[in-house]
Amino acid sequence: MAGLFQILWGGPSGEFQAAEPLVGTDGEPLIIPIEGPSVQTENICTRPTAIDWDSDGDLDLVVGNFAGSFYLFTGLGNGKFEPTPQPIMSGDEPLRISGVHSDPFLIDWDGDGDIDILSGSGSGGVQWSENTAGVGKPPQLSSFQTLIDPGEQISYNTPTSENDLTGPASSTRIWADDVNNDGKLDLLVGDSVTLISIAEGLTLEQFKQKHTEWQKAVREASAEMNSVSDDQEKLQEALKRIQSLYASKADLMSEERTGFVWLYLQK
């Protein structure tokens, strides 16, 4: 179910119990509530991280989400949490990345003793929100600034090989560590990309022409499907046409949905 946090409680011998939803003190699963007509992206959570965020000695839970904001579930000790989360703020506004799909990585990035937030993004790149509060004080977070620019966005269905990639593409997820043991934090950045090869026997020009025709056919089939949505028989016929078109795409190209890990060494 979207938004739930699964936990595997550990035993003294290194074994784990079966996964179960993490609950608040009210016995209900921890979840970010949706208020009003909000689209359900605020409570589809990403990378829950246990950390003593408020410096009270108890582990809290900091989470990102598909909308690009961040929430805090306050810990009460012994694995217990307040049931209602609080948005993490930057001044008077909720802290948000540029883009969507926030990916909180909590670390003292600037070496001043307090915990900052690094984040990937659905549109790529790496961002940093500096904590200016100081050690042991409630976090004071600045707006996100760019550490690594999003890589060049390659249009979907453009022939693409590994040699065409110059940096992380979309849906970046990050990790910070001193990879080369020089005393500085480096960045590992994972991404998502689709490599596309033209079908054997087609030239680039032939591919472009046939793909343009294919896209036009898909648009027409989609418009037809929308226009007959109240007629189940015609709707099924239109749906079969679209399915046939997508099956025929293999005659134009092959796709490999994959991703890469990029290493950035801090100077």
N, C-alpha and C positions, 0 to 999 in steps of 0.2 A: 504494500500500500504506500502511495506517495507520501513522503515526509516523515516516516517512522525511522527511529534509530534502533537497530538491532544490536544487542550486546551478548557476548559469550562470557559468563562469569568464570574466572579461573579458579582452579583448585590448588591445594598445597603441593601436589606432585606433578604439576605442569599440565594437568588435564583441563578440559573446558566443558562446561555445561552446554546444552543445546541453546541455539540462538533464541532470544526472546525480545520483544519490544521493551525499550527503556521507558520506565514510567516515572511520573512525578509523585509528590507526596499525597496527591489525591487519588492515586491508584490508576490514573488514566495515562495512556501513552503520551510521551512528550511529542508535541506537534505544534507548529506555528499556526495559529488561527487565522482564518481569512475573514476580513470584515468588509461588509458592503459588497459591491459588484466586482471586487477584484478578481482578475484572472488567476487561476490556480497555478501560479509559478512561484509565488512568495513562499509557499510551504513545501515545495519540492526541493529537498535540502541536499547540499553537497559538502563533502569533507567535514564531518563533525570532528572537532578537536577538543580533547580534554586538557585543560590548562587552568592554573590558578590565576584567572583574569583579574580579579579584584584584590588580590594579595591578602586574602583572609585565611589562608591555609587550607582551603577546601578546593577540590577540583571543580571547575565550571565547564560548560560545554559551549564552544563557539562554533557556529555553523554558517555556511553560505547557502545560496539558493539559486534557482534558475533565473530569478528576477534581477540578481546582481547586488542584493543587499546582504546584511549580516545580522544574526541574532545571537543573544546570550541567554542560555539557560543557567541560572545561578545555582551553584552546588551548595548543599547544606552539610556535606560530610557523609562518610559511610555509604557512598553511592546514591544518595538522595538528592533530588533536585526540586526547585520551585517549579510548579506546573506551568506557569505562564512566562513565556520568554519576553525579553526586552530587546527592541532594536538597538544595535550598536550605532552610536551617533558620532557625527563630526560637527561640532558646534551645535546648532539648533536643528540640523537636518540629519536624516538617516544616512549613514555612510554607505556609499554605492561606488562600484567600479564604473569605469567607462565601458559600456557594453552590458552583456548579460552573462549568467553562469559564473557567479563569484566562486572563488576557490581558495579559501583562507589558509595560508601557511603562516604560523605564528612564530616569530623569531626576533631577536634583537639585531635587526639588520644594520643599524648605524653604530652599534657598539656603545650606546650611552646607558645601558643597564636596564632599559624598560623594553617591553614587548611591542613590536610593530606588526603590521599585517602586510604580507605579500599576497598577491592574487594573480591567477591566470584569468582568462576571459574567453567567452564564446567566439569573439572576433580575433583572438590571438594576442600575443604580446604578454608582458609582465608589468604589473603595477605595484606601487608601494604607498601605503598609508603610514606616515610617521607618527609615532607616539611621542609627544613632547612633555608628558607629565613628570617623568623622572621615576627613579626606583621606589617601589612600594606605594605609589600614589595611584588613584583612580585614573585609568587611561584617558588621555586627551588626544584624539586622533585628527590629523589633518586630512584634507581631501586627497584622493589618490593622485599620484604623479607617475609618469611613465618611466620604467627602468629599461624595458626593451620594447621597441616599437613592434606592432603587428607585422608579420611578414607579408610579402606581396600576395594578395588574394588571387588565386587562380580560378578563373571562371569554370563552373561545373561543365563537364563534357568537353573541355579543352584537352587535347592530347598532352599528357604530362608524364614525365619520367623522374626518377630520383635526381637526375642531373639538372632538372629545371628548378629544383628547390634551393632557395638561398637562406631560409630561416624558418622558424616555426610557422605553421599555417594557422588553422583555427582550433578552437576548443583546447586551449593550452592549460596544462596542469603542471605544477611546479614543485620543486624541492630545493632547499638551500642547504649547502654543506661545504666544508673546506675540502674540496676534491683533491687538490694537489698539495695539501699540507703546507701552505705558505702563510697560514694565519689569517687568511681572508675568506669570507664566505663567497662561494660560487653558486651558480644557478644551473640546475638541470630542468629543462623545459620539454615536456612531452606535448605532442599535438595530434591532430587528426587530419588525414589527407586522403584523397582518392586519386590513385594513379590510373591513367587512362591510356590504352594502346589502341591504335587504329587497327581494325580488322585486316587480316592478311588479304592482299590483293587490291586494297584500296589505296589510292594516292591521297595526299592531304587535301587537295582540291575536291576530289570525289567525296571524301569524308565530309567536308564542310557543306557541300551541296546536299548530300543525302541527309545529313543531320539537321539542316535547316528545314528540309521537307518533313522529316520525322517530327520535329518540334511543332510545326504547323499542324500536322495531323493530330498530335496529342492535344493541342489547344482546342481544335475543333471538336474532338471527341469529349473533352472535358466540358465544353460549353453545351454540347448536346445532352450530356448526362445531367447537367444542372437544369436544363430546360424541361426535362421529362421526369423530374424527381417525384411527381405525383402519380406516375404511371409505372407500376412495378415491372411490367413486361418490357416496356421500352427502356426502363432504367437498367435492367439486367443485360439487355442487348448492348447498350452503350458501355456498360462496365466491362463486358467481354471484349469489346473493341479496344478499350484502353489496355486491358491485360494483354491482348494480342500485340499491341503496339510496343509495350514494354518488353515483351518476349522477343520481338524482332530487333531490339536494340543490339543484341549480340551479333547481328549481321554487320553492324557498324563498328563496334568497339568492344573491348573487354575492360572491366573495371576491377581494381584491387583496392578495397577500403582498408587502409592501414594507418600507421602513425610512426613518428620517429622521436627520438630523444636527442635534444640539442644541449651541448654543454657550453656555458658562458663562464670563463674564468675572470674573476674580478682583478682589475689591475691594481 
